[in-house]
Amino acid sequence: MATAAIVTIGNELLSGDVENTNGSWLARRLEAAGVNVRLIAVVPDEIDEIATTLREQADRADLVVVTGGLGGTPDDLTREGVAAAFGIEQTDYPEVAAELRARFTNDPEYAARWAMLPAGSRPLANPLGGAPGFVLENVYVLPGLPAEMEAMFGTVEEEVRAGPAIASWRRSYSTTESRIVDILAQALEIHPQVRVGSYPSFGAHGPHVEVVLKSDDPDALEAAVTWLTRALEQSLG
């Protein structure tokens, strides 16, 4: 199964000033595209940190999706970080710069800065904003603003699709994890093609555990659901 790492960039994410909704949104969409997300990371607006993280993840994952840091302010350093990660220079893309100048006539030279991209990258148009994204090898770089990021991802979603969607099944049980842990472990042993997760909560009506199964194999998922629901019903009465 194809794997992905999601790298979200921004000091505002690390400080908690802005919630990292991009990571969760991308994880769901990548699973729907048959890609298994192995990492969601948040890194600061620092060239060395961006480069180090991207070098590592580009080698480990089939696909790396990056968001944030594409504007024109001093803390927007993603283009520089990607260039450093691959050991290349940034270069001006004249066609991109011309398009940006034509769109942003109030401050065309400010907008044209966004056309300085790592050499050899493929620009990605920004349907809802200004700064373009780009693709370099297996790294896809998207804006940080959620609306812009989502629109741009839509333009590349089919090219990153790796297979059938990773389907899921979930059900909540009035119990604790300690009562069902052995059954969950057996499910993993009997159905190795299926991921098994359990998420406890405690409310006014007592403890609950949401059990979640996921797989890109529909038959394997169906078999695991049948086995697990029967085992849990027998155990919990």
N, C-alpha and C positions, 0 to 999 in steps of 0.2 A: 504494500500500500504506500502510495506517495505520502511524503511527510512535509510539514511546513513549520516554520518559525515566524511568529509575529513580533516585530520590534516596533514599539511605540516610543517616539522621541519627544522629550519636553520636560523642562524643569517644573512646569506647572502640574504635570502628572505625578512627579515624584513628591511634590509638596502637598498633594491632595487638593490643590486649588481647583483643579479640573478633574472630573471623574473620567477614568479610562474606558469609555464606552466603545471606542474603536476596536479595542482588543476583543471584547466579547462579541461584537457584531461580526467581525471578520472570522472569528472561530466558528460561529454558526454557519456562515456562508461557505467557508472552506470545507466543512464537514458535508454540506449539501453538494459540494463539488467533488466529493470522494477523496478529500485530502485530510490526512490525520495530523492535527495540530499537536506538536510535541513541546512547544514553548511559547509563552507570551511574556515578553520582557519589556521593561520600561528603562530607558537610559537617559542621562541628562544631555543638555545641549552643549556637548563637548566633543570636538572632533576626534580626539584619541579614543574616547569611550565608544563613540559610534563606530569607528573603524574597527576597533578590537572585537566588538560584539558581532558586527557583520562578517568579518573574516571568519570567525569561528562558526557562525550559523550557516553561512553560504557553503561551507565544507560539509556540515553535518546534515543539513536538510535539503530536500529536493527543491524547495521553494521558500523564499524569504519575502515576507510582505512588510514593508516599512511605512509608517505614517508619521507625519509631522515634520516641522522645521523647514518648509519650502518657501516661506515668505521672504520679505526683504529686510527684516530687522536684524540687529546684531546677534540675536540669539538663534537665528535660523541658519543652522550649520549642517543640515543633512546632506546637501550636495557635496560640500567639502568632505564630510565624513565618509560618504560612499566612495569618492575619488581616492581618498587616503586608504580605504580598505582594499582597493584593487591596485593601488600603486600607480595611478594614472593622473593626468592633469584634467582640469576643467577646460572646456572650450566653448566658444560662442557658437550657437546654432542660428545662423542668419535668418532662416525662414521662420523659426519660432520667434526670434526677436522682432521681425517685421510684423508678424501677426499680433504680437503683444502691443507694439507701438500703435498699431491701427485700432486696437480695441480700447486702449487706455490713453486717450488723447490728452487728458488733463495732466498726466505725468508720464509721458511715454518712456523716458530714459530709466525711470525707477522700475517700471514694469519690464523693461528689456533686460534687467539684471537676472530675471528668472530664466533667461535663455542660456545662462552659463551652466552647462551640464557636464558631467563626467564624459570624457572622450569615449566614443563608441557606444554610448547609450542610445536607446530608442525613446524619443519623447512621447508622452501620453497627454492628449488634450484634456483640459480641465473643463468639463461641460458646465459647471456651475460657479466657476471662480476664475482666478487669474493664473497663479503659478502652475506650470505644467508638472506632471509627474514624469517618470521615466523608468525604463527597464534596462538593467545591465546584467548580463548573464542570467542567473536565476533569482535576481533580486528585483522586486517590483516596489517602486517608491511612490507613495500616494500622499495627498495633502492630509493635514491634521484635522481640519474642520470636518465634522462628521458628514454633513450633507455633501460636501465636495468629495470626500473620500469614498462615500457610498456610490456616488454617480460615476466616479472614475473606475472603481472596482467593477462596476457593471460593464464597462467597455472591454475588460480583459478576463471576465469570469469564465468564458468558454475556453480561452486558451490555457487557463490553469487547471481546467477540469481534468481529473485523473481517473475517473471511473464513476460507478454508481454512487449515489448519495449514501452516506453513513446513516442508516436508519436507527431510530431509537424507540424504546418502549419504556414506560415509567408507570409506577403505581405506588401509592402511599399506604403504609401499614401502621396500625396502632400498636407499636412495639418499640423495643430498644434494639440497638445494633448487637448487643451482647447475646440476645436471644436468637438471632438469625445468622450470626457470623459464620458458623460452621456450614450452613446451607449455602451461603454466598461463596465460600471457599470451594465447596463441592461443585458449584455451578461453573467456576473458573476451570476446574480440572476436567469436567465432563465436556464443556463447550469452550475450547481454547480460542475459537475464532470470534468470541464475543467478549466485549469489555463489560465488567460488572462494577457498578458504583452504588454506594449507599450514603444518604445524606440525612442525618438526624436533625430533629427539631423538638423543642419542648414548649408547649403552650398550655393554655388554661384547661384543655381537655386531655392533658397527659402527653407522653412522648409519641412521636411519629418518626418513621423512617421512610424516606422516598427511595425506592430501589429503581435503578436505571440500567438498562441493557442497551448496548450499541454494537452494531456490526455493519459491514458493507456487503455481507452475504445474507440475503433475505431468508433463505432456508435455514441457515445456522441460527439466525435470530429467532425465527419462529420455533425451532426446536428447543432453544434455551428458554424462551418464554413459557412454553408448555411445561417443561420440566420444573422450572423455578416456581411458577405459580402453584403447581400441584404440591411441591415440597413445602412451600410456605403455608399453604392452607392446611396441610396435614399437621405441621408443627404448631401453628398458632390456633388451630381449632376454629 
